[in-house]
Amino acid sequence: MNVNVAFLSSDIGRLFRKRFAASAQHFGVTGPQWRMLAAILREPGTNQGALANWLEVEPITAGRMIDRLEKMELVERRHDPSDRRCWCLHLTAKGEDLVRHMAPLAQQAINEAVSGLSDEDHALLLALLERVRSNLSNDATPEANLIHG
């Protein structure tokens, strides 16, 4: 068996995104929108550029997603007090409520993914994945803060 860690982790990420996207559909948002909402919840006040990096999309694409979420009254833009040219992103009460209702579905997908693992196996898996992430991370990047948050 010649599966490498990069392919396997990428495939697992793809499968998680696919599962979350299916769950998100029931709430009227796309998988990437769900990921954006979750990122803003973890890092209130983040900006469009950081979200674009984390989602691995162009800033204009992230901007369009934010526009849609703003029209849905899930996200609001606020002026950055340190730079009036920038916008800080925050969830609205409606956005926070939506994420709270979606979170159990995300947790269910995670539970299904690790079903059959003992508590020790689960802890070891997390420790090993954390080590791999640490090996690849540069904590000075904005997206590292979102991911680690």
N, C-alpha and C positions, 0 to 999 in steps of 0.2 A: 504494500500500500504506500503510495507516494504522494500523499496530500500535504501541501505545505501550510504553515500557520497563516500566511497572508491570505491564501485562497479560502481557507476554512473560516477565518474570522470575517472576511468580506462576505462570504456566503451567509454566515449566521446573521450579520448585520442586515443584509438584504432581506432575509426571511423575517426578522423582527420588524423591519420597516413595512413589509408586505402585510404582516399580521396587524400592526397598528393602523395602517391605512384602511384596512377592512373595518376595523372598529371605529375609526374616525368618521367613516362615511355615514354611519348612523346618526352622527351629530352634526352633519352638514359641513364638515371641514375635510380637507385633504390630509393625507399623511404628512407632507411637508409643513402644512399649516399647523397641524398638531404639534410637530417637533418645534416649530417656531414659538407657539404659545407656551410649551413646556420650558423652552430656553428662557423666555422672558419672565416666566414665573420664578425660575431659579436665579435669574440675574436681572431684577428690575432696574430699569434705567439704562440697559444696554443699548447699543446703537445699531443702525442698519449694517454697517461694515462688519462688525463683530458677528452678527447673525449670518450674514452672507458667507463669511469664512467658515463658520461652524456648520452651516447647511451645505457648504461646498457649491454655492451658486454665485452668479455675478451679482454685484450690488444692485443693479437695476432690477433683476429678478426678485431679489429680496424686497426691494422697494414696492414692486407690484403686489407681492404677497401681503406686505404691511398695509398697502392701500385697501386691499380686499378685506383684511381683518378689521381695519378701521371702519369700513363701510358696514361691516357686520356688527359693529359696536363691541368688539372683543378686545381691541388694542387702541391705545391713545398715544399720540406723540406729544411730548412736552419739550419745551426749550431746554437745552443744556445750559445750566447756570454758568459754566466756565467757558462756553463757546456758543454764542447765539446762532452760529451757522449750522449747528448740529441739533439733532433731535434725540431725546431719550425716549425709549419705548417702555410702556407700562401696560399691564392688563387692566381692563375695566372690571368692575364688579361682575358684569356678565361674563367676561373672559375667564375670571378666576373661578366662577361657578361652573363654567363649562369644563375647565381643566379638572376641577374636583370630581365632576361626574365621569370624566373619561379615565381618570387615573386608575380606578379599579379594573378597567378593561386592559390597560397596559400591564398592570400587575398580574392579571390572569394569564396573559401571554408569557410573561416571565416565569410564572409558576409552572406553566405547561412545558416550557423549555427546559427547566431543571427538574422536572418530575423524575422520580426514580433515583435521584442523587441523595446520598445520605447527607446529614448535616456537615460531616467532616469533608465529604467530597465537594459539597457546595462551597464551603469555606476555602478549600484548596483551589478550586476553580477561580474564585474571586481573587485570591492572592496571586495566582499565576497570571491572570489577565491584567491585574494591576501592575505587576512587574513588567509585563510586555508593554503596556501603555507607558509606564515610566521610562522604559528603555527608548521609546520612540518620541516621547514628548519633549517639547521645549516650552517650559512653563512661562516663558516671557511673551508668548503669543496670546492675543485676545481670546482665540477660540479655546485655548487650553483652560482658561478660567471658566468658560461656559461648561466645558466638558467635565471639569473636576468639581464644579459647583454642585 
